[in-house]
Amino acid sequence: MVKGIIVTGAVIAALMAGIKDGRMLRVAGLTASCTVAQRYADGSELDACKPGKLEGRPDLARRGCTDAGIVGPDEYWRCPAPQQAGP
């Protein structure tokens, strides 16, 4: 009886940790995900974003990215090079 409760609690805790991390939801296709498709010489990059079943397509305009179009299920964004602090 006690062993079953402990196992159930451990499974629930692992599930909660996985959902909080977000990795399980991305792998299942429920949330959107972006990957770098190409890096350019100036440091900018082209990101390929897949829509999620719960969220739809991500909007990277808040990061300063410009929409480069949709090809198949992926939406491509051209993002500027990340700014780095000086000494």
N, CA, C and O of each residue as an XYZ file, in Angstrom:
348
protein
N       0.829     -1.194      0.000
C       0.000      0.000      0.000
C       0.870      1.252      0.000
O       0.684      2.136     -0.836
N       1.815      1.334      0.929
C       2.677      2.506      1.029
C       3.599      2.596     -0.182
O       3.892      3.684     -0.676
N       4.050      1.434     -0.651
C       4.937      1.403     -1.820
C       4.218      1.984     -3.051
O       4.826      2.732     -3.817
N       2.967      1.659     -3.244
C       2.178      2.178     -4.366
C       2.004      3.687     -4.291
O       2.059      4.375     -5.310
N       1.796      4.198     -3.088
C       1.643      5.648     -2.903
C       2.952      6.360     -3.228
O       2.946      7.418     -3.857
N       4.070      5.784     -2.802
C       5.372      6.400     -3.058
C       5.677      6.395     -4.556
O       6.168      7.390     -5.090
N       5.392      5.289     -5.233
C       5.635      5.197     -6.675
C       4.746      6.199     -7.423
O       5.217      6.889     -8.327
N       3.486      6.280     -7.055
C       2.567      7.226     -7.685
C       3.034      8.660     -7.468
O       2.999      9.473     -8.392
N       3.466      8.969     -6.265
C       3.974     10.308     -5.977
C       5.220     10.639     -6.787
O       5.374     11.764     -7.264
N       6.109      9.660     -6.944
C       7.323      9.875     -7.737
C       6.991     10.109     -9.210
O       7.593     10.968     -9.854
N       6.041      9.351     -9.740
C       5.632      9.517    -11.138
C       4.991     10.894    -11.339
O       5.276     11.569    -12.328
N       4.149     11.302    -10.429
C       3.507     12.615    -10.530
C       4.549     13.732    -10.435
O       4.475     14.705    -11.185
N       5.515     13.606     -9.527
C       6.568     14.617     -9.393
C       7.413     14.702    -10.662
O       7.758     15.800    -11.098
N       7.752     13.561    -11.261
C       8.533     13.553    -12.504
C       7.749     14.175    -13.643
O       8.309     14.919    -14.449
N       6.474     13.884    -13.718
C       5.621     14.471    -14.752
C       5.523     15.985    -14.587
O       5.597     16.728    -15.565
N       5.357     16.434    -13.355
C       5.275     17.884    -13.101
C       6.589     18.576    -13.470
O       6.569     19.661    -14.051
N       7.718     17.969    -13.143
C       9.018     18.554    -13.476
C       9.208     18.619    -14.990
O       9.722     19.608    -15.511
N       8.797     17.573    -15.691
C       8.917     17.564    -17.148
C       8.049     18.595    -17.819
O       8.473     19.217    -18.794
N       6.850     18.792    -17.326
C       5.952     19.790    -17.901
C       6.445     21.193    -17.591
O       6.383     22.069    -18.455
N       6.937     21.428    -16.375
C       7.446     22.752    -16.011
C       8.654     23.120    -16.863
O       8.800     24.277    -17.259
N       9.510     22.165    -17.147
C      10.681     22.377    -17.976
C      10.265     22.752    -19.404
O      10.966     23.525    -20.057
N       9.158     22.230    -19.894
C       8.661     22.540    -21.222
C       9.150     21.593    -22.302
O       8.623     21.603    -23.414
N      10.135     20.786    -22.001
C      10.714     19.889    -23.004
C       9.692     18.852    -23.475
O       9.597     18.574    -24.671
N       8.933     18.285    -22.549
C       7.949     17.265    -22.920
C       6.875     17.845    -23.829
O       6.438     17.186    -24.773
N       6.443     19.080    -23.551
C       5.409     19.700    -24.369
C       5.922     19.999    -25.771
O       5.182     19.849    -26.744
N       7.201     20.429    -25.891
C       7.790     20.691    -27.208
C       7.939     19.404    -28.013
O       7.622     19.371    -29.202
N       8.419     18.351    -27.369
C       8.607     17.068    -28.054
C       7.266     16.521    -28.524
O       7.183     15.923    -29.597
N       6.232     16.719    -27.742
C       4.901     16.246    -28.112
C       4.253     17.126    -29.180
O       3.205     16.767    -29.717
N       4.861     18.277    -29.496
C       4.312     19.174    -30.508
C       3.199     20.067    -30.006
O       2.461     20.643    -30.805
N       3.064     20.193    -28.696
C       2.000     21.029    -28.145
C       2.382     22.496    -28.078
O       1.516     23.363    -28.199
N       3.664     22.795    -27.888
C       4.124     24.184    -27.884
C       5.061     24.397    -29.063
O       5.665     23.454    -29.574
N       5.171     25.643    -29.482
C       6.008     25.990    -30.630
C       7.486     25.855    -30.272
O       7.873     25.964    -29.108
N       8.302     25.614    -31.301
C       9.736     25.526    -31.084
C      10.459     26.131    -32.279
O       9.981     26.063    -33.412
N      11.617     26.722    -32.008
C      12.435     27.335    -33.052
C      13.844     26.776    -32.988
O      14.372     26.512    -31.908
N      14.442     26.599    -34.144
C      15.827     26.173    -34.240
C      16.543     27.067    -35.236
O      15.918     27.630    -36.135
N      17.852     27.195    -35.078
C      18.639     28.005    -36.005
C      18.840     27.198    -37.278
O      19.418     26.112    -37.252
N      18.356     27.741    -38.395
C      18.496     27.064    -39.683
C      19.793     27.455    -40.370
O      20.399     26.646    -41.072
N      20.223     28.709    -40.166
C      21.444     29.181    -40.819
C      22.007     30.364    -40.054
O      21.257     31.210    -39.566
N      23.331     30.423    -39.948
C      24.021     31.568    -39.362
C      24.752     32.297    -40.471
O      25.360     31.678    -41.345
N      24.685     33.610    -40.428
C      25.336     34.430    -41.442
C      26.650     34.982    -40.898
O      26.893     34.958    -39.692
N      27.494     35.480    -41.802
C      28.824     35.981    -41.435
C      28.746     37.173    -40.479
O      29.641     37.360    -39.656
N      27.690     37.977    -40.578
C      27.564     39.156    -39.707
C      27.029     38.820    -38.319
O      26.851     39.718    -37.495
N      26.768     37.539    -38.045
C      26.287     37.120    -36.735
C      24.787     36.945    -36.660
O      24.280     36.377    -35.693
N      24.062     37.424    -37.664
C      22.616     37.234    -37.657
C      22.305     35.790    -38.030
O      23.168     35.061    -38.520
N      21.072     35.395    -37.792
C      20.705     34.011    -38.047
C      19.299     33.907    -38.599
O      18.473     34.803    -38.425
N      19.045     32.798    -39.266
C      17.735     32.481    -39.801
C      17.162     31.375    -38.931
O      17.737     30.290    -38.849
N      16.034     31.639    -38.281
C      15.406     30.677    -37.387
C      14.213     30.028    -38.081
O      13.418     30.711    -38.727
N      14.091     28.717    -37.945
C      12.946     27.973    -38.452
C      12.060     27.614    -37.263
O      12.499     26.925    -36.342
N      10.825     28.077    -37.285
C       9.912     27.862    -36.162
C       8.752     26.965    -36.577
O       8.100     27.197    -37.595
N       8.512     25.946    -35.777
C       7.391     25.035    -36.000
C       6.244     25.452    -35.076
O       6.471     25.744    -33.902
N       5.025     25.480    -35.594
C       3.895     25.854    -34.738
C       3.566     24.749    -33.749
O       3.847     23.577    -33.999
N       2.973     25.127    -32.629
C       2.508     24.159    -31.646
C       1.009     23.985    -31.757
O       0.310     24.872    -32.248
N       0.516     22.858    -31.308
C      -0.921     22.597    -31.382
C      -1.703     23.477    -30.415
O      -2.869     23.783    -30.665
N      -1.079     23.888    -29.317
C      -1.765     24.736    -28.340
C      -1.531     26.223    -28.587
O      -2.403     27.037    -28.283
N      -0.366     26.596    -29.135
C       0.017     27.997    -29.276
C      -0.057     28.539    -30.694
O      -0.272     29.737    -30.877
N       0.112     27.713    -31.680
C       0.228     28.195    -33.049
C       1.659     28.643    -33.320
O       2.589     28.176    -32.663
N       1.842     29.535    -34.273
C       3.178     29.984    -34.664
C       3.707     31.024    -33.675
O       2.959     31.890    -33.222
N       5.003     30.937    -33.342
C       5.582     31.945    -32.449
C       5.815     33.256    -33.191
O       6.004     33.267    -34.408
N       5.800     34.349    -32.456
C       6.054     35.674    -33.017
C       7.387     36.173    -32.477
O       7.489     36.528    -31.303
N       8.406     36.201    -33.326
C       9.739     36.616    -32.898
C       9.985     38.102    -33.143
O      11.115     38.569    -33.002
N       8.950     38.847    -33.504
C       9.108     40.282    -33.760
C       9.542     41.019    -32.495
O      10.205     42.051    -32.589
N       9.189     40.521    -31.333
C       9.588     41.166    -30.074
C      11.093     41.090    -29.848
O      11.650     41.892    -29.099
N      11.751     40.131    -30.490
C      13.205     40.000    -30.388
C      13.919     40.811    -31.464
O      15.146     40.772    -31.549
N      13.173     41.543    -32.283
C      13.775     42.331    -33.347
C      13.919     41.560    -34.642
O      14.616     42.014    -35.549
N      13.280     40.408    -34.754
C      13.388     39.580    -35.954
C      12.357     40.022    -36.991
O      11.315     40.582    -36.651
N      12.665     39.762    -38.250
C      11.733     40.058    -39.335
C      11.288     38.750    -39.976
O      12.071     37.811    -40.120
N      10.030     38.711    -40.351
C       9.448     37.513    -40.941
C      10.049     37.301    -42.333
O      10.056     38.212    -43.160
N      10.553     36.089    -42.582
C      11.161     35.775    -43.874
C      10.274     34.863    -44.712
O      10.652     34.485    -45.821
N       9.116     34.508    -44.204
C       8.176     33.704    -44.982
C       7.900     32.343    -44.372
O       8.543     31.913    -43.415
N       6.910     31.681    -44.969
C       6.486     30.352    -44.511
C       6.758     29.360    -45.633
O       6.358     29.570    -46.777
N       7.440     28.285    -45.290
C       7.703     27.203    -46.235
C       7.224     25.913    -45.576
O       7.805     25.456    -44.592
N       6.176     25.339    -46.118
C       5.591     24.136    -45.514
C       5.060     24.469    -44.135
O       4.377     25.478    -43.965
N       5.361     23.637    -43.142
C       4.859     23.914    -41.790
C       5.733     24.913    -41.024
O       5.332     25.389    -39.963
N       6.918     25.235    -41.546
C       7.856     26.094    -40.829
C       7.722     27.551    -41.245
O       7.492     27.863    -42.413
N       7.871     28.438    -40.261
C       7.936     29.878    -40.528
C       9.370     30.314    -40.243
O       9.933     29.990    -39.197
N       9.950     31.048    -41.182
C      11.342     31.471    -41.054
C      11.413     32.929    -40.630
O      10.653     33.769    -41.110
N      12.345     33.215    -39.717
C      12.557     34.553    -39.187
C      14.039     34.907    -39.316
O      14.903     34.093    -38.989
N      14.330     36.102    -39.785
C      15.710     36.606    -39.850
C      15.923     37.444    -38.595
O      15.267     38.468    -38.401
N      16.838     37.005    -37.752
C      17.083     37.658    -36.469
C      18.458     38.326    -36.474
O      19.419     37.762    -36.995
N      18.555     39.527    -35.894
C      19.846     40.218    -35.850
C      20.819     39.517    -34.907
O      20.436     38.690    -34.081
N      22.076     39.875    -35.061
C      23.118     39.298    -34.193
C      22.868     39.726    -32.754
O      22.468     40.865    -32.515
N      23.095     38.838    -31.790
C      22.916     39.212    -30.392
C      23.936     40.272    -29.985
O      25.093     40.235    -30.403
N      23.489     41.207    -29.169
C      24.378     42.265    -28.705
C      25.202     41.757    -27.530
O      24.702     41.052    -26.654
N      26.473     42.131    -27.535
C      27.347     41.724    -26.447
C      27.854     42.962    -25.735
O      28.137     43.990    -26.350
N      27.961     42.835    -24.429
C      28.428     43.967    -23.613
C      29.935     44.133    -23.794
O      30.668     43.157    -23.956
N      30.373     45.366    -23.764
C      31.800     45.657    -23.869
C      32.491     45.541    -22.513
O      31.849     45.295    -21.493
N      33.803     45.721    -22.521
C      34.545     45.591    -21.254
C      34.238     46.702    -20.260
O      34.790     46.715    -19.159
